[in-house]
Amino acid sequence: MARLPKRMKALQSKFPGAQEVSVEKAVELLKQCANTKFDQTVEIAMRLGVDPKQADQIVRGSIVLPNGIGKSQRVVVFAKGELADKAREAGADEVGAEELAEKIKGGWTEFEACIATPDMMKLVGPLGRVLGPRGLMPSPRAGTVTPDVAKVVKEYKAGKVEFRNDAGGIVHARVGKLSFDAANLAENIQAFIQHIQSLKPAACKGTYVKSIAASATMSPGVRIAA
């Protein structure tokens, strides 16, 4: 078993272990870890009481966090004509059709979001082998297959976050940076928790949110009261 660095041991001694705390207290604890040379990303993990093998219990979607995520996301768009022009005006980093498909087919995936107009899905569909495993495949459910590409590009540039429960029923997401004002970071975390709570599948029985934890890139995790 790997030995914990002295820094991590010291931080763990200040954290409440298995005890659950409020969102505000969790942010206060995480802020104590902001002693690195870079601005750490804050992430949240929610363990849900869903059966990931059942299609009607998958928890998936997206949310524009009230205070962004502290990072400008690189966005590519599959569109033609006037919609392509609108995507560029909205701030898309790359817009195209066949030539963009060939570039991605060759292994290029240096972007965080991929958006497509409905008429482009015949072109985008075969790229599933490249985009799917990276969580980048455009989807109507996630709002990334849309004729209103300008609106969605602006949302992702503002900090829109996509999520989907994994094989263990856990939803992970970035919710900001440690440099954020404490109130803003707490607001982002609370907004994400409330959004996931609102998405409880009708087929899910029993306890829906089993546990919640937040952590920074180089911090212990802290459990949050559901």
GUBA-655678 format. One record per residue (C-alpha): x, y, z. Coordinates in steps of 0.2 Angstrom, whole numbers, plus 2048, in hexadecimal, padded with zeros to 3 digits. Layout:
BEGIN
XYZ
...
//
This chain:
BEGIN
800800800
8078117FB
80C81C80A
80382D80B
80E83D80A
81084781A
805855812
7F784980F
7F8842821
7F8853828
7E985881F
7E0848823
7E284B835
7D785B833
7C9852829
7BB84A832
7BD83982A
7AC830828
7A283E830
797848825
79785A824
78E86981C
79386F80B
79987F813
7A487581F
7AB86A811
7B0879807
7B9881817
7C2870819
7C786F807
7CD881807
7DB87C814
7E2871806
7E68807FB
7F98807FE
7FF8797ED
8078827DF
7F88807D4
7E58847D5
7DD8737DA
7CD86D7D2
7BF8697DE
7B58597D9
7A58517E0
7A083F7E1
78F8397E5
78B8267E8
77A8237E2
76E8157E6
76B8117D3
76E8017CA
77A8067BC
7767F77B1
7647FD7AF
76180A7A1
7538127AB
75E8157BA
76C81E7B1
76F8307B8
77683B7AA
77584D7A5
77E85E7A7
77D86D7B1
78487F7AF
78B8827C1
7878947C7
7998997C9
7A188F7BB
7AF8827BD
7BE88E7BC
7C38887AB
7BF88C799
7BB87C791
7C087877F
7B0875774
7AF86E763
79F86F759
79986474A
78E87073F
78D87872E
787888727
77F895731
77F88A741
79288873F
79489B73E
78A89D74E
794890757
7A489A753
79C8AA758
7988A2769
7AA89D76C
7AC88B766
7BE887764
7BC87C755
7AD87A749
7AB86E73A
7A485F732
7AD852728
7BE85972B
7BB85A73E
7B584873E
7C4842735
7CF84B741
7C6843750
7C6832748
7D9834747
7DA83575A
7D884875E
7CE84B76E
7D685A775
7C586277A
7B9860789
7A8862780
7A285C76F
792863768
78885F758
77986474F
76C85674C
770855739
78385273D
77F842748
781837738
79383D737
79683D74A
78F82C74D
79E822747
7A982C753
7A1823762
7B0818764
7BC827766
7B083376F
7A582777A
7B3820785
7B8832789
7A783878D
7A784477E
79983C773
78C84976F
77B844777
76984B776
767846789
77785078D
77185F782
78085E777
776859767
76C869764
768875756
76C883763
77E881762
782893767
779891778
78188177C
793887778
790896783
78A88A791
79A87F790
7A588E78F
79D89579F
7A08857A8
7938787A4
7968677AB
7918567A4
78F8477AF
78A8347AF
78A8277BC
79881A7BA
7978077BC
7968097CF
7888157CF
7938247D3
7918357CB
7A18407CA
7A38527C5
7AF8617C6
7A786F7D0
7B487D7D0
7C58827D6
7CC8847E8
7D08967E4
7BD8997E2
7B58A47F0
7AE8987FD
79C89D7FB
79D89B7E8
7A588A7E9
7988847F6
78A88B7EA
7918807DC
7928717E7
7808737ED
7798767DC
7818667D6
77A85C7E4
7698637E2
7698607CF
76E84E7D2
76184C7DF
7548527D3
7588457C6
7538367D1
74D8287C4
73C8227C7
7428107C7
74E8137D5
74880C7E6
74F8107F7
75C81C7FB
7618267EC
7708307F2
77A8257FD
78A830800
7928407FA
7A48447FA
7AE8537F4
7C18557F2
7CE85F7EA
7DC8597DE
7E88577ED
7DD8557FC
7D4848806
7C2845803
7B584D80E
7A3845810
79485180E
78484E816
77684A809
//
